[in-house]
Amino acid sequence: MSYRLSEIYLLLMLMNKRQIILNTISIAFLAMIISSSVIGSKENTLVIQGSNTVFPIANLAAARFQECNPGITVTVGGEGSGAGIADLIDGKADVATASRFPKQSEIDEANNTDVELIVHTIAKDGIAIIVNPNNPLSELSFEQISKIYNGTYTHWSNLSLTVAVDPIRVLERDESSGTHDYFNEEFLNGEEVNPNTVSDYAQYQSTSQLFADVAENVNAIGYGGLAYVDETVKAVAVKKEEGDTAVTPTIATVSDASYPISRPLYMITNGEPEEGDLRKYWLDFILSVEGQSIVLYVGYIPIGNYLENYDPTNPPECKVIVEGTPFGFITVPIGIAIFALALRRRN
């Protein structure tokens, strides 16, 4: 008996989002190990590196892509948008993932090494402003967010709130993060947070680490991709101007643009992939109904009209792109491993 991804999807739906993200890491890691026994050339290997925000999409998509094509190995990293673009320029990655558009300095560096950065939009994301569930804060304006991060407001009492620990603990992503760059452009005029002007401060390489800090500290505030929001943190409603209605980030409010902090998510290649190029097969999969269903499933917003076609219980049949590969080779090991992981995490 084998487990298909339709069954895995149903199994994962019983878990919270943080468990889903952790499990997608396990899926991709197992797929990489198992499929490595049946590939023997670089042409059947795809290296994807970059955004920690895009990581859950790429990881789960890689598992399904390899399930359909056991002769292909897809490795996925999430060290940050800047790291992914740098690896693409250096020839260490086939596809870079990014939560921001390439900077002019990166474009110039690429041009100097005969690398053409082609940007493919694959999803949309809302940046959630999060606090601890025990913090009474319910909404913030853009101006208030800016004042918290530039050190004008250093205590929750500055916002007329009573919090068990009053000094605000300001959390941000590190400089390699595209989310970090987007947030600073939006709220700090492109400047960096000055740790000396805030009461308490920490910077994190990954979104999961930042969210864990907020979950543990009642005085903390942070930000991150919508897919990472779960019951351990509280996403506050946000409004651009004081007179506006504050809107909570959800798939629906980001999709209809009523939530005011959103951005596209990208995959970037060196040149436009042509027919027969593994990178094109990968991008075609990401932009297919099934690929966009994965985007929605992990908590981001598909592009196009894919919301109407989404059915996590009935994914399309595999489209095999490498002739002669032993179809189904990975299906049983991944299914059994995920089933075991799920049982262990639920107990």
VEXDREN-2710 file (C-alpha; in Angstrom, 1 decimal):
% VEXDREN-2710
k/r/px/py/pz
1/MET/0.0/0.0/0.0
2/SER/1.3/3.5/-0.8
3/TYR/0.3/7.0/0.4
4/ARG/-0.3/9.6/-2.2
5/LEU/0.0/13.3/-1.6
6/SER/-3.8/13.6/-1.5
7/GLU/-3.7/11.4/1.7
8/ILE/-0.7/13.4/3.0
9/TYR/-2.5/16.6/2.5
10/LEU/-5.5/15.4/4.6
11/LEU/-3.1/14.2/7.3
12/LEU/-1.3/17.5/7.4
13/MET/-4.6/19.3/7.7
14/LEU/-4.9/17.9/11.2
15/MET/-1.8/19.8/12.3
16/ASN/-1.2/23.4/12.9
17/LYS/0.8/25.5/10.5
18/ARG/4.1/25.3/12.3
19/GLN/3.9/21.5/12.2
20/ILE/3.1/21.7/8.5
21/ILE/6.2/23.8/7.9
22/LEU/8.4/21.5/9.9
23/ASN/6.9/18.5/8.1
24/THR/7.6/19.9/4.7
25/ILE/11.2/20.2/5.7
26/SER/11.2/16.4/6.5
27/ILE/9.4/15.6/3.3
28/ALA/11.9/17.4/1.1
29/PHE/14.9/15.9/3.1
30/LEU/13.6/12.4/2.7
31/ALA/12.9/12.9/-1.0
32/MET/16.4/14.2/-1.5
33/ILE/18.0/11.1/0.2
34/ILE/15.7/8.6/-1.5
35/SER/15.9/10.0/-5.0
36/SER/19.6/10.4/-4.9
37/SER/19.9/6.7/-5.4
38/VAL/18.4/6.9/-8.9
39/ILE/20.0/10.0/-10.4
40/GLY/23.5/10.2/-11.7
41/SER/23.8/13.5/-13.6
42/LYS/23.6/17.2/-12.9
43/GLU/21.0/17.5/-15.6
44/ASN/18.5/15.7/-13.3
45/THR/19.4/17.9/-10.3
46/LEU/17.7/21.2/-9.4
47/VAL/19.2/23.4/-6.6
48/ILE/16.8/26.1/-5.2
49/GLN/18.1/28.6/-2.7
50/GLY/16.8/31.8/-1.1
51/SER/13.8/33.2/0.7
52/ASN/12.8/31.8/4.1
53/THR/9.3/33.1/3.3
54/VAL/9.1/31.1/0.0
55/PHE/10.7/28.1/1.7
56/PRO/7.4/26.3/2.7
57/ILE/6.1/26.6/-0.9
58/ALA/9.3/25.3/-2.5
59/ASN/9.8/22.5/0.0
60/LEU/6.3/20.9/-0.4
61/ALA/6.4/21.5/-4.2
62/ALA/9.8/19.8/-4.3
63/ALA/8.3/16.7/-2.6
64/ARG/5.5/16.4/-5.0
65/PHE/7.7/17.2/-8.1
66/GLN/10.1/14.4/-7.0
67/GLU/7.2/12.0/-6.3
68/CYS/6.1/12.4/-9.9
69/ASN/9.7/12.2/-11.2
70/PRO/11.8/9.9/-9.0
71/GLY/14.8/10.4/-11.4
72/ILE/15.0/14.0/-10.4
73/THR/16.6/15.5/-7.2
74/VAL/15.4/18.9/-5.9
75/THR/17.2/20.4/-3.0
76/VAL/15.7/23.5/-1.3
77/GLY/17.4/26.0/1.0
78/GLY/16.0/29.0/2.9
79/GLU/18.9/31.2/4.0
80/GLY/17.3/34.4/2.7
81/SER/16.5/36.2/-0.5
82/GLY/19.9/37.9/-0.7
83/ALA/21.7/34.6/-0.2
84/GLY/19.6/32.9/-2.9
85/ILE/20.3/35.7/-5.5
86/ALA/24.0/35.6/-4.6
87/ASP/24.1/31.8/-5.2
88/LEU/22.3/32.2/-8.5
89/ILE/24.8/34.8/-9.7
90/ASP/27.7/32.6/-8.5
91/GLY/26.3/29.6/-10.3
92/LYS/25.6/27.7/-7.1
93/ALA/21.8/27.6/-7.5
94/ASP/19.6/26.9/-10.5
95/VAL/16.6/28.9/-9.1
96/ALA/16.6/31.7/-6.5
97/THR/13.6/32.3/-4.4
98/ALA/12.9/35.8/-3.1
99/SER/10.4/37.8/-1.2
100/ARG/11.6/41.1/-2.8
101/PHE/12.6/42.2/-6.2
102/PRO/16.4/42.1/-6.9
103/LYS/18.3/45.2/-5.8
104/GLN/20.0/47.3/-8.3
105/SER/23.4/46.3/-6.9
106/GLU/22.5/42.6/-7.5
107/ILE/21.3/43.4/-11.0
108/ASP/24.6/45.2/-11.7
109/GLU/26.7/42.3/-10.2
110/ALA/24.8/39.9/-12.3
111/ASN/25.3/41.9/-15.5
112/ASN/29.0/42.1/-14.8
113/THR/29.2/38.3/-14.8
114/ASP/26.9/37.8/-17.8
115/VAL/24.0/36.6/-15.6
116/GLU/20.6/37.7/-16.7
117/LEU/18.2/37.8/-13.7
118/ILE/14.7/36.9/-15.0
119/VAL/12.0/37.3/-12.3
120/HIS/9.0/35.0/-12.2
121/THR/6.1/36.0/-9.9
122/ILE/4.7/32.8/-8.3
123/ALA/2.5/33.9/-5.4
124/LYS/1.4/36.8/-3.2
125/ASP/2.0/37.2/0.5
126/GLY/0.8/39.4/3.4
127/ILE/3.3/40.5/6.0
128/ALA/1.7/40.0/9.4
129/ILE/2.6/42.2/12.4
130/ILE/2.5/39.8/15.4
131/VAL/2.5/40.0/19.2
132/ASN/2.1/37.6/22.0
133/PRO/-1.5/36.3/22.5
134/ASN/-1.5/37.8/26.0
135/ASN/-0.7/41.3/24.7
136/PRO/-4.0/43.3/24.6
137/LEU/-2.9/45.1/21.4
138/SER/-5.5/44.6/18.7
139/GLU/-4.5/47.1/15.9
140/LEU/-1.8/49.4/14.7
141/SER/-1.4/52.1/12.1
142/PHE/1.5/52.5/9.8
143/GLU/2.7/55.5/11.8
144/GLN/2.6/53.5/15.1
145/ILE/4.5/50.6/13.6
146/SER/7.2/53.0/12.4
147/LYS/7.4/54.7/15.8
148/ILE/7.9/51.3/17.5
149/TYR/10.7/50.3/15.1
150/ASN/12.5/53.7/15.0
151/GLY/12.5/53.9/18.8
152/THR/10.0/56.7/19.3
153/TYR/7.8/54.3/21.3
154/THR/9.9/52.2/23.6
155/HIS/7.2/51.0/26.0
156/TRP/3.7/49.6/25.5
157/SER/2.4/52.3/27.9
158/ASN/3.3/54.8/25.1
159/LEU/0.3/53.2/23.3
160/SER/-1.9/53.4/26.4
161/LEU/-1.6/49.6/26.9
162/THR/-1.0/47.6/30.1
163/VAL/1.4/44.7/29.4
164/ALA/3.0/42.5/32.1
165/VAL/6.4/43.6/30.8
166/ASP/6.2/47.2/29.6
167/PRO/9.4/47.7/27.6
168/ILE/8.8/46.8/24.0
169/ARG/10.9/43.9/22.7
170/VAL/11.5/44.8/19.0
171/LEU/12.2/41.8/16.7
172/GLU/13.3/41.8/13.1
173/ARG/14.7/39.5/10.4
174/ASP/18.4/39.8/9.4
175/GLU/19.9/41.7/6.5
176/SER/19.8/38.7/4.1
177/SER/16.0/38.6/4.4
178/GLY/13.8/40.0/1.7
179/THR/11.1/40.5/4.2
180/HIS/13.6/42.6/6.3
181/ASP/14.3/44.8/3.3
182/TYR/10.6/45.2/2.4
183/PHE/9.6/46.1/5.9
184/ASN/12.4/48.7/6.3
185/GLU/11.5/50.3/3.0
186/GLU/7.8/50.5/4.0
187/PHE/8.2/51.6/7.7
188/LEU/11.7/53.0/8.1
189/ASN/12.4/54.8/4.8
190/GLY/14.9/52.2/4.0
191/GLU/16.9/52.7/7.2
192/GLU/17.9/50.0/9.6
193/VAL/16.6/49.5/13.1
194/ASN/19.0/51.1/15.6
195/PRO/19.3/48.7/18.6
196/ASN/20.4/51.6/20.8
197/THR/17.2/53.5/20.4
198/VAL/14.8/50.6/21.4
199/SER/14.4/49.1/24.9
200/ASP/14.9/45.5/23.9
201/TYR/16.0/44.0/20.6
202/ALA/16.8/40.8/18.7
203/GLN/17.4/39.9/15.1
204/TYR/16.7/36.4/13.6
205/GLN/17.8/34.5/10.5
206/SER/14.6/32.7/10.2
207/THR/10.9/33.5/10.5
208/SER/10.3/30.5/12.7
209/GLN/12.9/31.7/15.3
210/LEU/11.3/35.2/15.4
211/PHE/7.8/33.8/15.9
212/ALA/9.0/31.5/18.6
213/ASP/10.5/34.6/20.5
214/VAL/7.1/36.4/20.2
215/ALA/5.3/33.3/21.5
216/GLU/7.6/33.2/24.5
217/ASN/7.7/36.9/25.4
218/VAL/4.6/38.9/26.2
219/ASN/6.3/42.2/25.4
220/ALA/7.6/41.2/22.0
221/ILE/6.6/42.4/18.5
222/GLY/7.7/41.1/15.2
223/TYR/6.7/40.5/11.6
224/GLY/6.7/37.7/9.0
225/GLY/5.0/35.9/6.2
226/LEU/1.3/35.0/6.5
227/ALA/2.0/31.3/6.2
228/TYR/3.9/31.3/9.5
229/VAL/1.0/32.7/11.6
230/ASP/-0.6/30.1/14.0
231/GLU/-2.2/30.0/17.4
232/THR/1.0/30.7/19.3
233/VAL/1.1/34.3/18.1
234/LYS/-1.5/37.0/17.4
235/ALA/-1.6/38.9/14.1
236/VAL/-2.9/42.4/14.8
237/ALA/-5.1/44.4/12.4
238/VAL/-3.3/47.1/10.5
239/LYS/-4.4/50.4/8.9
240/LYS/-2.5/52.8/6.7
241/GLU/-4.0/56.0/8.2
242/GLU/-5.6/56.8/11.5
243/GLY/-9.0/57.2/10.0
244/ASP/-9.0/53.9/8.1
245/THR/-10.5/50.7/9.3
246/ALA/-7.9/48.3/10.5
247/VAL/-7.8/44.9/8.7
248/THR/-6.5/41.6/10.0
249/PRO/-4.2/39.6/7.6
250/THR/-5.9/36.6/6.1
251/ILE/-5.7/34.8/2.8
252/ALA/-9.0/36.6/1.8
253/THR/-7.9/40.1/2.9
254/VAL/-4.5/39.8/1.2
255/SER/-6.2/38.4/-1.9
256/ASP/-8.7/41.3/-2.2
257/ALA/-6.0/43.9/-1.2
258/SER/-7.9/45.2/1.8
259/TYR/-5.0/44.2/4.0
260/PRO/-2.4/47.0/3.4
261/ILE/0.9/45.1/3.7
262/SER/1.4/42.7/0.9
263/ARG/4.0/41.9/-1.7
264/PRO/4.7/39.4/-4.5
265/LEU/6.9/36.3/-4.1
266/TYR/9.4/35.4/-6.7
267/MET/11.5/32.7/-8.3
268/ILE/14.4/34.0/-10.3
269/THR/16.5/32.3/-13.0
270/ASN/19.6/33.1/-15.0
271/GLY/17.9/33.7/-18.4
272/GLU/14.5/32.6/-19.6
273/PRO/14.3/28.8/-19.3
274/GLU/13.5/27.1/-22.6
275/GLU/11.7/23.8/-23.5
276/GLY/13.6/20.8/-22.3
277/ASP/15.2/22.8/-19.4
278/LEU/14.5/21.3/-16.0
279/ARG/14.1/24.8/-14.6
280/LYS/11.2/25.4/-17.1
281/TYR/9.5/22.2/-16.0
282/TRP/9.8/23.3/-12.4
283/LEU/8.4/26.8/-13.0
284/ASP/5.5/25.3/-15.1
285/PHE/4.7/23.0/-12.2
286/ILE/4.8/25.9/-9.7
287/LEU/2.4/27.9/-11.9
288/SER/0.1/25.0/-12.6
289/VAL/-3.2/24.3/-10.8
290/GLU/-1.5/21.8/-8.5
291/GLY/1.5/24.1/-7.8
292/GLN/-0.8/27.0/-6.9
293/SER/-2.8/24.7/-4.8
294/ILE/0.4/24.1/-2.7
295/VAL/0.8/27.9/-2.5
296/LEU/-2.6/28.2/-1.0
297/TYR/-2.3/25.2/1.2
298/VAL/0.8/26.4/3.0
299/GLY/-0.9/29.8/3.6
300/TYR/0.0/32.2/0.7
301/ILE/-2.1/33.6/-2.1
302/PRO/-2.1/32.1/-5.6
303/ILE/-1.8/34.2/-8.6
304/GLY/-4.4/34.1/-11.4
305/ASN/-7.8/32.3/-10.8
306/TYR/-6.4/29.3/-9.0
307/LEU/-8.5/29.9/-5.9
308/GLU/-11.5/28.6/-7.9
309/ASN/-9.7/25.4/-8.8
310/TYR/-8.3/24.5/-5.4
311/ASP/-9.1/21.1/-4.0
312/PRO/-6.4/19.8/-1.5
313/THR/-8.2/16.4/-1.3
314/ASN/-7.9/15.6/-5.0
315/PRO/-4.6/16.8/-6.6
316/PRO/-4.1/16.2/-10.3
317/GLU/-2.4/13.0/-11.5
318/CYS/1.4/13.2/-11.8
319/LYS/2.8/14.6/-15.0
320/VAL/6.0/12.6/-15.6
321/ILE/8.6/14.8/-17.3
322/VAL/11.6/12.4/-17.3
323/GLU/10.9/9.4/-19.5
324/GLY/11.8/6.0/-18.2
325/THR/12.0/6.8/-14.5
326/PRO/10.5/4.3/-12.1
327/PHE/7.2/6.1/-11.4
328/GLY/6.1/5.6/-7.9
329/PHE/9.5/4.8/-6.5
330/ILE/9.4/7.5/-3.9
331/THR/5.6/7.4/-3.1
332/VAL/5.8/4.5/-0.6
333/PRO/8.8/5.7/1.4
334/ILE/7.6/9.3/1.7
335/GLY/4.1/8.2/2.6
336/ILE/5.2/5.9/5.3
337/ALA/7.7/8.4/6.7
338/ILE/5.1/11.2/6.8
339/PHE/2.5/9.0/8.4
340/ALA/5.0/8.1/11.1
341/LEU/6.0/11.7/11.6
342/ALA/2.3/12.7/11.9
343/LEU/1.5/10.0/14.5
344/ARG/4.6/11.0/16.5
345/ARG/3.7/14.7/16.5
346/ARG/0.0/14.1/17.3
347/ASN/0.9/11.9/20.3
END
